[in-house]
Amino acid sequence: MEQTNSIGIDRYAVFGNPIKHSRSPQIHTAFAAQTGQRLSYRTQLVELGGFASAAREFFDGGGKGLNITVPFKLDAFAFATELSGRAKRAGAVNTLAAQGDGSIYGDNTDGVGLVRDIEQNLAWEIAGKRLLLLGAGGAVRGILEPLLKRHPALVVVANRSVDKAQQLAREFADLGEVRGCSYEALVGNRYDLLINGTSAGLRGEMPPLPEDIIGDGCCCYDLTYGAAPTPFMRWAASEAAWAVADGLGMLVEQAAESFCIWRGVRPATRPVIEMLRASLVG
Ligand code: NDP
């Protein structure tokens, strides 16, 4: 299959709805410049229910790869003709890549992006720590396997709809000690690393956490990011967390993993995180 457009530039895009806010073109354009790769990357607003036909048109037209964001990660999972192990576990795909034989490879790079940001950029530890994950939606499902593979002492998943947290705990129980519970059930326990995987922050809200769950030296990470600290980050700082971070580093790290799948080259992420941070606050 012809994989380039008429002027020979490999084409990539991110599909979502909404999509205007996406930082992916900025990130991948920076990666391409840094690594000397010739490619184009754009956003595409896809209508609800229209993912498969839009993706088919993109790949039939010679497109090389896609990132997929809300709400199409399950559609992308169904669209892929070949899946990575971590995509199968996550039940969701955020990266599609056209292969030479015409098949479409699907992967999920969110979790590995988070783990890289936590361990390499922030130098926080996961191994041996007591982890509390807030939320039980697509993002938490995607990060569970990579986190469990770092051998934490315990992972607790707390969610408003408790059944979803318990279901996730059952699905991932073969990879380590995972428990699902309500927010109320957290009372009396302390954790070393809190990860907010709820979408509460997008509406300026905060998951209903009890007091005194922050242990000594506790680090708090919010998957959500923005120009200002999120409500969860502000709460963590007020509870005297040892360190607090947002999900901008994860965003860049998951993009770097996608870029590596597509181009076979790993870009340096730190300068891109710094560039993005400056453009967010600037
Ligand atoms: P989903 O819609 O799949 O799940 C949302 C989760 O948030 C559910 O568990 C829901 O609980 C919970 N929730 C929503 N509002 C509240 C509230 N007010 N109080 C408590 N819990 C609440 O979303 P995703 O999992 O896809 O995304 C979650 C967040 O992660 C988003 O903010 C997204 O932007 C971010 N994200 C960041 C990435 C990055 O690269 N930095 C990558 C992927 C996601 P319930 O089940 O009870 O409704």
Boltz pocket constraint, residues with backbone or C-beta under 6 A from the ligand:
constraints:
  - pocket:
      binder: B
      contacts: [[A, 70], [A, 110], [A, 134], [A, 135], [A, 136], [A, 137], [A, 138], [A, 139], [A, 140], [A, 159], [A, 160], [A, 161], [A, 164], [A, 196], [A, 197], [A, 198], [A, 199], [A, 200], [A, 201], [A, 202], [A, 205], [A, 206], [A, 207], [A, 208], [A, 222], [A, 223], [A, 224], [A, 225], [A, 247], [A, 248], [A, 250], [A, 251], [A, 252], [A, 254]]
      max_distance: 6.0
